[in-house]
Every structure is written in C-alpha cells, then in structure tokens.
Amino acid sequence: MAAAVAGGVWAFGTANAAHVKFTCSTEPVVAQAFDTIWQIASDNCEGNLQNAVHHMIQLNDGSATLQIGQTVQIPTEN
C-alpha cells in the first residue's frame, strides 16, 4: 500500500512539475564517480529541481543512470 501511495505522489508531482519554473547553467557536465542526476541538477539549477531533473533525463536519452565520463546535457529553463 505504501508503494502505491508513494507512486501516486510521484506521478502527481511529475505531472504538475511541467508548470513550475527552473533555470540551469547551459554547459554540459561530465559525470564523475558517484554523481547522480539529482546532484548535477542541484549543483547547476535553481528553482524546481524535480522539474529540472525530469527535463535532464529527457535530454539524456530518457535514462537517469549515469556512466563515469558521460557528458550530461543540462536543460536551460522551463
């Protein structure tokens, strides 16, 4: 039951995230050991980080998994 509720909260949050603004640096980042999409977003973006992460995943082939040395595209704004 808790997983279903958590999933519903995530789906609700991502559906509404498209309307919440964020801005990010425009320079791509090279992934280092232990980097995550969320960490890169928090280091390079301001505003709604959940929305920034969503757009960052879309720009990077739809995957939140990073490889060391991978160039991670950063969204500019929404």
N, CA, C and O atoms as a DFTB+ gen file, in Angstrom:
312 C
 N C O
     1  1       0.820      -1.194       0.000
     2  2       0.000       0.000       0.000
     3  2       0.863       1.257       0.000
     4  3       0.566       2.211      -0.718
     5  1       1.933       1.266       0.801
     6  2       2.802       2.443       0.866
     7  2       3.445       2.714      -0.490
     8  3       3.593       3.870      -0.886
     9  1       3.829       1.648      -1.208
    10  2       4.435       1.831      -2.530
    11  2       3.439       2.444      -3.500
    12  3       3.804       3.286      -4.322
    13  1       2.186       2.026      -3.408
    14  2       1.164       2.584      -4.297
    15  2       0.944       4.054      -3.994
    16  3       0.777       4.859      -4.910
    17  1       0.942       4.411      -2.722
    18  2       0.769       5.819      -2.349
    19  2       1.967       6.631      -2.804
    20  3       1.808       7.713      -3.368
    21  1       3.170       6.115      -2.563
    22  2       4.375       6.832      -2.988
    23  2       4.391       7.004      -4.501
    24  3       4.752       8.071      -4.998
    25  1       4.003       5.965      -5.238
    26  2       3.937       6.061      -6.701
    27  2       2.942       7.108      -7.145
    28  3       3.194       7.852      -8.093
    29  1       1.807       7.170      -6.459
    30  2       0.800       8.176      -6.791
    31  2       1.291       9.577      -6.523
    32  3       1.009      10.494      -7.295
    33  1       2.029       9.758      -5.430
    34  2       2.589      11.077      -5.125
    35  2       3.601      11.461      -6.185
    36  3       3.598      12.602      -6.647
    37  1       4.474      10.535      -6.586
    38  2       5.465      10.827      -7.618
    39  2       4.777      11.190      -8.930
    40  3       5.168      12.162      -9.576
    41  1       3.757      10.427      -9.338
    42  2       3.049      10.712     -10.588
    43  2       2.379      12.073     -10.522
    44  3       2.418      12.827     -11.495
    45  1       1.768      12.399      -9.396
    46  2       1.143      13.712      -9.236
    47  2       2.190      14.809      -9.306
    48  3       1.981      15.833      -9.958
    49  1       3.318      14.600      -8.637
    50  2       4.387      15.607      -8.625
    51  2       4.982      15.839     -10.001
    52  3       5.243      16.983     -10.371
    53  1       5.201      14.779     -10.769
    54  2       5.798      14.959     -12.088
    55  2       4.801      15.557     -13.068
    56  3       5.198      16.285     -13.978
    57  1       3.514      15.267     -12.903
    58  2       2.510      15.853     -13.794
    59  2       2.432      17.360     -13.592
    60  3       2.256      18.101     -14.559
    61  1       2.558      17.820     -12.365
    62  2       2.499      19.247     -12.080
    63  2       3.835      19.936     -12.266
    64  3       3.880      21.164     -12.350
    65  1       4.923      19.188     -12.332
    66  2       6.258      19.777     -12.428
    67  2       6.450      20.558     -13.722
    68  3       7.272      21.474     -13.768
    69  1       5.714      20.218     -14.767
    70  2       5.887      20.889     -16.060
    71  2       5.538      22.371     -15.987
    72  3       5.954      23.139     -16.855
    73  1       4.789      22.788     -14.978
    74  2       4.371      24.174     -14.878
    75  2       5.203      24.989     -13.898
    76  3       4.966      26.187     -13.739
    77  1       6.169      24.364     -13.242
    78  2       6.968      25.053     -12.243
    79  2       8.319      25.398     -12.858
    80  3       8.981      24.535     -13.436
    81  1       8.721      26.638     -12.736
    82  2       9.921      27.144     -13.413
    83  2      11.221      26.695     -12.759
    84  3      11.292      26.463     -11.552
    85  1      12.240      26.581     -13.596
    86  2      13.606      26.367     -13.140
    87  2      14.537      27.005     -14.165
    88  3      14.141      27.220     -15.310
    89  1      15.748      27.302     -13.770
    90  2      16.795      27.753     -14.684
    91  2      18.070      26.990     -14.345
    92  3      18.331      26.679     -13.183
    93  1      18.857      26.693     -15.372
    94  2      20.103      25.954     -15.178
    95  2      21.203      26.592     -16.012
    96  3      20.942      27.348     -16.948
    97  1      22.438      26.267     -15.647
    98  2      23.556      26.646     -16.500
    99  2      23.398      25.916     -17.829
   100  3      22.706      24.900     -17.897
   101  1      24.013      26.407     -18.856
   102  2      23.851      25.788     -20.171
   103  2      24.998      24.865     -20.540
   104  3      24.953      24.214     -21.584
   105  1      26.023      24.796     -19.706
   106  2      27.180      23.965     -20.018
   107  2      26.907      22.503     -19.648
   108  3      26.421      22.224     -18.552
   109  1      27.215      21.578     -20.550
   110  2      27.105      20.160     -20.185
   111  2      28.107      19.834     -19.070
   112  3      29.098      20.543     -18.893
   113  1      27.846      18.780     -18.336
   114  2      28.689      18.341     -17.228
   115  2      29.184      16.940     -17.539
   116  3      28.432      16.120     -18.064
   117  1      30.427      16.660     -17.225
   118  2      30.959      15.305     -17.377
   119  2      30.774      14.585     -16.043
   120  3      31.258      15.046     -15.010
   121  1      30.074      13.458     -16.072
   122  2      29.770      12.707     -14.857
   123  2      31.035      12.146     -14.226
   124  3      31.883      11.559     -14.897
   125  1      31.134      12.343     -12.927
   126  2      32.231      11.808     -12.131
   127  2      31.698      10.646     -11.286
   128  3      30.490      10.415     -11.236
   129  1      32.585       9.930     -10.635
   130  2      32.174       8.831      -9.763
   131  2      31.188       9.333      -8.719
   132  3      31.403      10.383      -8.112
   133  1      30.129       8.604      -8.510
   134  2      29.089       8.865      -7.513
   135  2      28.156      10.025      -7.858
   136  3      27.316      10.390      -7.036
   137  1      28.279      10.615      -9.051
   138  2      27.333      11.663      -9.466
   139  2      25.961      11.050      -9.715
   140  3      25.843       9.898     -10.134
   141  1      24.938      11.835      -9.450
   142  2      23.566      11.458      -9.772
   143  2      22.938      12.603     -10.554
   144  3      23.421      13.735     -10.502
   145  1      21.877      12.316     -11.269
   146  2      21.154      13.365     -11.991
   147  2      20.691      14.429     -11.001
   148  3      20.795      15.624     -11.276
   149  1      20.179      13.994      -9.845
   150  2      19.686      14.948      -8.850
   151  2      20.824      15.856      -8.374
   152  3      20.635      17.066      -8.252
   153  1      21.997      15.287      -8.105
   154  2      23.135      16.083      -7.641
   155  2      23.572      17.080      -8.706
   156  3      23.855      18.236      -8.390
   157  1      23.629      16.658      -9.940
   158  2      24.017      17.559     -11.024
   159  2      22.993      18.680     -11.149
   160  3      23.363      19.840     -11.332
   161  1      21.716      18.347     -11.051
   162  2      20.667      19.370     -11.111
   163  2      20.802      20.350      -9.950
   164  3      20.693      21.559     -10.153
   165  1      21.036      19.854      -8.745
   166  2      21.134      20.752      -7.589
   167  2      22.376      21.631      -7.661
   168  3      22.372      22.743      -7.133
   169  1      23.439      21.153      -8.306
   170  2      24.652      21.959      -8.466
   171  2      24.536      23.002      -9.577
   172  3      25.233      24.016      -9.549
   173  1      23.655      22.758     -10.559
   174  2      23.626      23.599     -11.759
   175  2      22.302      24.295     -12.029
   176  3      22.193      25.060     -12.988
   177  1      21.291      24.044     -11.201
   178  2      19.961      24.588     -11.466
   179  2      19.401      25.289     -10.236
   180  3      19.787      25.009      -9.102
   181  1      18.481      26.206     -10.497
   182  2      17.750      26.892      -9.437
   183  2      16.268      26.773      -9.740
   184  3      15.870      26.643     -10.898
   185  1      15.465      26.818      -8.709
   186  2      14.022      26.708      -8.886
   187  2      13.575      25.295      -8.583
   188  3      14.075      24.673      -7.647
   189  1      12.648      24.784      -9.357
   190  2      12.082      23.460      -9.119
   191  2      13.036      22.376      -9.621
   192  3      13.104      22.103     -10.819
   193  1      13.766      21.768      -8.698
   194  2      14.746      20.756      -9.092
   195  2      14.096      19.498      -9.637
   196  3      14.667      18.841     -10.507
   197  1      12.924      19.149      -9.150
   198  2      12.233      17.959      -9.660
   199  2      11.942      18.136     -11.149
   200  3      12.116      17.202     -11.932
   201  1      11.509      19.312     -11.534
   202  2      11.236      19.603     -12.934
   203  2      12.536      19.608     -13.744
   204  3      12.573      19.097     -14.864
   205  1      13.591      20.180     -13.183
   206  2      14.890      20.194     -13.865
   207  2      15.390      18.777     -14.098
   208  3      15.887      18.469     -15.181
   209  1      15.266      17.906     -13.091
   210  2      15.681      16.508     -13.224
   211  2      14.868      15.823     -14.325
   212  3      15.421      15.091     -15.147
   213  1      13.571      16.060     -14.338
   214  2      12.706      15.476     -15.367
   215  2      13.203      15.857     -16.768
   216  3      13.333      14.994     -17.635
   217  1      13.476      17.127     -16.985
   218  2      13.952      17.590     -18.291
   219  2      15.359      17.088     -18.582
   220  3      15.681      16.790     -19.733
   221  1      16.194      16.990     -17.565
   222  2      17.553      16.486     -17.759
   223  2      17.519      15.028     -18.215
   224  3      18.278      14.634     -19.100
   225  1      16.647      14.237     -17.616
   226  2      16.516      12.834     -18.026
   227  2      16.059      12.760     -19.480
   228  3      16.572      11.949     -20.250
   229  1      15.103      13.596     -19.860
   230  2      14.634      13.600     -21.252
   231  2      15.754      13.959     -22.223
   232  3      15.843      13.371     -23.301
   233  1      16.609      14.912     -21.860
   234  2      17.715      15.322     -22.727
   235  2      18.803      14.258     -22.850
   236  3      19.590      14.277     -23.797
   237  1      18.847      13.336     -21.899
   238  2      19.908      12.338     -21.853
   239  2      19.360      10.938     -22.110
   240  3      19.576      10.014     -21.326
   241  1      18.655      10.805     -23.212
   242  2      18.145       9.517     -23.706
   243  2      17.151       8.845     -22.768
   244  3      16.984       7.627     -22.816
   245  1      16.490       9.621     -21.919
   246  2      15.445       9.073     -21.067
   247  2      15.939       8.225     -19.909
   248  3      15.148       7.513     -19.290
   249  1      17.220       8.284     -19.605
   250  2      17.774       7.461     -18.543
   251  2      18.323       8.320     -17.410
   252  3      18.967       9.342     -17.648
   253  1      18.064       7.896     -16.181
   254  2      18.613       8.575     -15.008
   255  2      19.930       7.937     -14.574
   256  3      20.565       8.408     -13.630
   257  1      20.340       6.876     -15.251
   258  2      21.584       6.185     -14.921
   259  2      22.745       6.877     -15.633
   260  3      22.691       7.127     -16.837
   261  1      23.789       7.180     -14.871
   262  2      24.959       7.849     -15.431
   263  2      26.151       6.903     -15.450
   264  3      26.273       6.007     -14.615
   265  1      27.020       7.125     -16.419
   266  2      28.287       6.414     -16.510
   267  2      29.404       7.418     -16.263
   268  3      29.306       8.564     -16.701
   269  1      30.454       7.014     -15.577
   270  2      31.603       7.896     -15.368
   271  2      32.119       8.330     -16.732
   272  3      32.314       7.503     -17.624
   273  1      32.337       9.627     -16.889
   274  2      32.833      10.172     -18.147
   275  2      31.742      10.569     -19.131
   276  3      32.030      11.180     -20.160
   277  1      30.501      10.231     -18.828
   278  2      29.376      10.585     -19.699
   279  2      29.156      12.089     -19.680
   280  3      29.200      12.711     -18.619
   281  1      28.920      12.672     -20.839
   282  2      28.549      14.073     -20.918
   283  2      27.061      14.185     -20.666
   284  3      26.253      13.612     -21.396
   285  1      26.699      14.928     -19.625
   286  2      25.307      15.079     -19.223
   287  2      24.815      16.440     -19.707
   288  3      25.327      17.484     -19.304
   289  1      23.807      16.403     -20.583
   290  2      23.216      17.635     -21.106
   291  2      22.351      18.275     -20.013
   292  3      21.624      17.589     -19.295
   293  1      22.448      19.605     -19.905
   294  2      21.716      20.351     -18.889
   295  2      20.642      21.175     -19.566
   296  3      20.941      21.897     -20.517
   297  1      19.382      21.092     -19.107
   298  2      18.348      21.953     -19.690
   299  2      18.602      23.408     -19.273
   300  3      19.193      23.658     -18.223
   301  1      18.163      24.352     -20.085
   302  2      18.403      25.749     -19.745
   303  2      17.332      26.304     -18.827
   304  3      17.648      26.916     -17.807
   305  1      16.068      26.099     -19.174
   306  2      14.975      26.605     -18.343
   307  2      13.660      26.017     -18.795
   308  3      13.563      25.382     -19.845
   309  1      12.662      26.239     -17.987
   310  2      11.295      25.841     -18.330
   311  2      10.377      26.961     -17.954
   312  3       9.165      26.858     -18.149
